[in-house]
Amino acid sequence: MVEIAAVIGVILVLLAAAAGGEFPHADLLLGVGAAVVAIGLIAGVGAGVVYHVALFRSLKPLGILRPGWWWQPTNLHAHLSPEQRRGVMPWFFAGAAGFFVVLAGCAVILAAMVTM
């Protein structure tokens, strides 16, 4: 639900920016966008590190990890057992959510810059 509200908020801000009117609080909007980017980076990168460690620990005993496996780890998801998936995939989705939060923050920054 929070994600939907964030998307709707970003869309509204972008529509306001596209309307061409000056936004009286563009500086505030710029700060909010930067804070959203920072939160997304902290959460997303942290979850991404935990995801890669959990995936490594789950698949290392199988001996299927090759050098550079972390560049395309989604190819390895098929090798996870259902129990391993419960320990790995929530971190994958949390990292992806953090990435989308960063994108939303960048959209807010862009909207603030356009309205300045």
C-alpha positions, -999 to +999 in steps of 0.1 A: +000+000+000+028+024+008+044+016-025+012+026-044+010+058-024+046+066-033+040+060-070+009+081-070+027+109-052+056+108-077+032+109-106+013+139-092+046+158-086+057+150-122+023+162-136+026+194-116+061+199-130+049+192-165+022+218-161+050+244-162+040+263-131+065+273-105+064+253-074+069+276-044+086+249-023+109+234-049+138+235-024+119+214+000+109+190-027+146+187-037+155+179-001+127+153+002+139+137-031+175+135-018+163+120+015+142+094-004+173+085-026+194+081+006+169+059+023+165+038-008+203+034-012+208+025+025+180-001+025+186-014-010+223-018-008+221-034+027+194-058+015+215-066-016+245-075+005+225-097+027+208-113-003+242-121-020+255-136+013+224-157+018+225-169-018+262-178-015+257-197+018+228-216+002+245-226-030+281-230-020+277-265-008+263-275-042+295-264-059+276-246-087+290-211-080+314-199-107+336-169-107+316-137-112+283-154-102+272-123-084+268-104-117+238-125-127+226-141-095+190-145-106+201-173-129+209-193-098+174-190-082+163-222-099+188-242-079+173-231-045+152-255-026+118-242-013+134-238+022+164-220+008+141-197-011+124-186+021+158-174+034+170-158+002+142-143-018+128-118+008+162-101+007+161-101-031+127-084-031+138-059-004+168-050-025+146-045-056+122-024-036+152-002-024+161+003-061+126+015-069+127+038-039+159+053-053+142+058-087+112+075-071+136+098-052+153+106-085+119+114-101+111+138-072+145+155-076+139+159-113+105+174-107+120+198-082+147+209-107+122+214-134+100+236-112+129+258-099 
